[in-house]
Amino acid sequence: MNKKEFSQFIAQKRQAAGYTQKQLAEQLYVDHSTVSKWERGISYPDITLISKICSLLSISEHEFLTACDDTQARREKKEARRWRGLKMGFQLFFAAGYLCALIPCFICNLAVDHTLSWFWIVLAALLLGACVTNLPFLLAKRCKPPFLFTSLAVAAATFLLLAVCAWQTGGNWLLTIAYPVAGLCFGGYFAILALCRYLPANWWLKIGLSLLVLAAVLLAGMVWGNPGTGSWQDYFNLADWSNTGILANKITFWALLAAGAVGTVIGLIRLLYQKITAR
C-alpha cells in the first residue's frame, strides 16, 4: 500500500466523516500527532486500530487496506438495504390491509347479527392470504427450505377455511367433496414439488412427470368434484366431444397428458443416453 495514497485517503475520509485530527485521535485514544503522521504519510495505523478506524470513518477494511473506495461493495450494500426496505414495506402493507379488513368486519358482524358468524370466514380467508404474502418472509431465516413450510401452512389454512365455511353454511359437502378434492390437489402439488426437488434426473423428465401428475389430478378432481358432468371414461373417449360440460377440461387433460408424455419420453431418452455415454 502506497503511503501517499493511504495518507490522502485517510485525510479525505476523516474530513468526510466530520472529524478533526484531534477529535479522531480522541476517539481512537491516540495522540493527535499520531493521526497527523498517518495523513502526512510518515507511518501507518497500528493493526489493532483498523476495525475502530473503519467504523468511525464508515469504510470497509478492504477499502482501508487498498486506500480506495470499493464502489461495487457499496453499491451491493445499498441495493441490499433497499431490498430489505422493500420487503419490510411489502409485509407492512399487507399486514395493515388485513387489519383494516378484519376490524370493520368484526364490528359489522357484531352490530348487525349481534354475534360472530361470517366474521370467522373472513378471519380464515385473511389467514390464508397472510400465509402467501407474509409468512414466506418470516420463515426465510428460520426454516429451511422456507418454501416447503410455507406450502404446508397454505394447505393447513385452506383446510381450515373450508371447515369454517362448512360450519357457517351447513351441508355435508366438506367431507364428501371439499376435503377430498383439496387433499387431491395439494397431494399432486407436493408430489410435483418432491419430483422437482429430489428426483435425480434431467429437467425434461421432471417436467414430463409433473405434467402427468397434473393430468391425473385434473381427471380425479373433476370426476370426484363434479359427479354429474361425466365419468372418467368420458375423458378418454376421443370419439366423443359432444359433452360440453367437460369439453374444456377434456381439452386441458389431453394437452397435459400429451405434453407430459413427450417430456417424459425425451427425459428418458436423455437419461439413457447419459448412462450409455458414461460407460
N, C-alpha and C positions, 0 to 999 in steps of 0.2 A: 504494500500500500504506500503510495507516494505521500510524503509528509506535507507537501504544499497543497495537494488536492484535499487531504484529510483536514488540514487546518482551515481551509476555506469552507469546506463542507460543515464542520463543527460550528464555525462562526455564523454561517448562514442559518443553520437550524436553530442555534441559540437565539438569534435575533427574531426568527420567525415565531419561536415559542414565547417571545416577550420577556426573556431573562437578560439581565446584565451579567457581566462576568462574575461580579461579586455575588449576585443572587444565585447563580448556578453553582458557584463554589460552596455557598452555604447549604444548598440542597444536597450536595454531594459530600459535605463535611471534609472539604479540602481547602487549601489556601487559595486566595484569589490569584496569586502568581502562577499556580498550577494550571488553572484554566487559561491564563494568558499564554503560557508556554505551549499549550495544545494548539491555540489559534495562531501562534507565530511559527508553528512547525518545528519547535525545539524538542518536544517529547510527545509520547503517546499516553493516553489514559491507562491506568492500571487495569488489568483484566477483570478484577473484582468489581469495577465500577461500570462495566459495559452495560449490564442489564438496567441499572439505575439511570444511566445517561440516556439510553434508548427510550425508557419510559418517560423521562422528563421532556425530551425533545420530540416525542411522538414519531420515532423512526424504528425500523426493524433492525435486528442485529446484523442481518445481511447488508442493509444499507450502511450501517456503521462500519462494517469491515471493508466494504467496497468504496465507501465515500461517495456514493451517488444514489439518486432516487431510484427505487425499484418500482417503476410505473406500472408494470404488469401486475405485481403483487398488490399494489394499492388499488388498481382497478378491480381485481378479483375480490379484494376485501370489500370494496364499495358495492360491487354487484351482489355479494353475499349478504351484506347488510340490507340492501334494497329488497332482496328476495325474502329475507326474514320479515321485513316490514310488510311486504305484500301478503305473506302467509298469515301474519297476525291480523292484518286488516280483513282478509278473507274470512277468517274464523269469527272475528268480532261482528262482521256484517251479518253473517248467517245466525250467529247466536242472538244478536239483537232482533233480527227478523222473527226468529222462533218465539222469543219472549213477547214481542209486540203482537204476535198472533195468539199466543197462549192466554195472556191476561184478559183481553176482551172476550174471548170465548168462555173463559171461566166465569166472568161477571155476567155475560149474557145468559148462559145456561142456568145459573142460579137465579137471575132476575126473572126469566121467562118461565122456566119449569120448576123453580124452587127446589131443584135437586141437580146433581151432576149426572148427566146421562150421555148425550152425544159428545160432551167435552172429553170423555175418555178416548173416543175415536180420534179426535184432534190431537190429543196428547201422544197416542201411539203412532200416529202418522208423522208428527214432528220428531219423535224419537227415531223413526226410520230415516227421516231426512238428515238428522244430525249424524247418524251412523255413516252416511255417504259423504257429507260435506265437512264435518268437524273431526270425527273420530280418526280418520287416517293420519292427520297431523299430530294428534295427541299420542298415537301409538308408534309414530315414526322412530322415536329413540328408545322406546320401552319394550317393543315386541319385534321379534324377527321370525318370519317376514311379516311386516305390518299388513300387507295385502291380504294374507290368509286370515288373520284375526279380524280385519275389517269385514271380510266376506262372511265369516261366521256370525258377526254381530248383525249384519244386514239380514241374514237368514233368520236369526232369532227374532229380530224386530218385526220382520214380515209375518212370521207365525203369530207373534203377539198381536199385531194389528188385525189379522184375520180372526183371531179369537175374540178380540174386543168387539169387532163388527158383528160377529155371530151372537155375542152376548147381548148387544143392544138391539139387534134387528130380529132375533129369533130365527127359527128354521133349523133344519138338520143338514144343511149344506156344508158345514165346517168339516166334519169327519168323513163325509161321503164323497165330496168333490174338492173343496178348497185345500185341505191339508194334503191329500194325495197328489193333486196336481202341482201344488207348490213344492212338495217334497221331491217330486219327479224333476221339476225344473232346476231346483238347487242341486239335486243329485247329479244331473247332467252337467251343470256348471262346475261343480267340484271335480267331476270326472275329467272334464276338459282341462281344468287347472292342473290336476295331477299329471295328465298326459304331457302338457306343455313343459312342466317343470321337472318331472322326474323320469320320463321315458328317454332312455339313451339311444336316440335315433335322430335322423335328419328332420328338418322342419317340414319337408314335403309330407313325410309320414305322419308327423304330429298334426298338421293341419288337416290332412285327409281323414284321420281317425276322429278328430274333433268335429268335422262336418258330419260324419256318420253318426256320431253321438247326438248332434243337434237334430238330425233327421229322425232318429229313434225317439227322442224326447218330444218332438213335434207330433209325431204319429200317436204315441201313447197319450200325450196330453190332450189332443183333440178328440180322440176316441173316448177317453175317460171323462174329460170335462164337458163334452158335448155329445152325450149318448144318442141324441135324436138326429144327428146330421149324417150318420152312416157308420159302418163298421170298418175295421182295419183292412178288410179285403177290398173295400171300395177304393182305397188309396193305391192298391197295386193293380187295379183293373185298368190297363192302359186303353182298352177299347171303349170305355165309358167315361165321357167328360160332361155328361148332362146334369150331374148333381151340383147345382150352383151353390149349395150350402157348404161344400168342401172344395170348390174349384180352386180358390186362391191358395188354400192350404195344400191342396194336392200338387199344384204347380211348385210351390215352395219346397214341399217334401221331395219331389223328384229332382229339383235343382240342387238341393243339398246332397241328396243321395248320389247323383251323378258326379258332382264336384268332389265329394268325399271319396268316391271310388277312384276317380282319376288321380287325386292326390295320394291316396294310399298305394296305388299301383306304381306311380312314379317313385314314391318314397321307398317301396320295397325293392324296386329295380336298382335305385341308387345304393341302398344298403347292401344288396347282393354284390353289386359292382365293387364297392369298397372292400368287402370281405375277400373277394377274388383277387383284387389287385394288392391287397395287404399280404398275401401269402408269398 
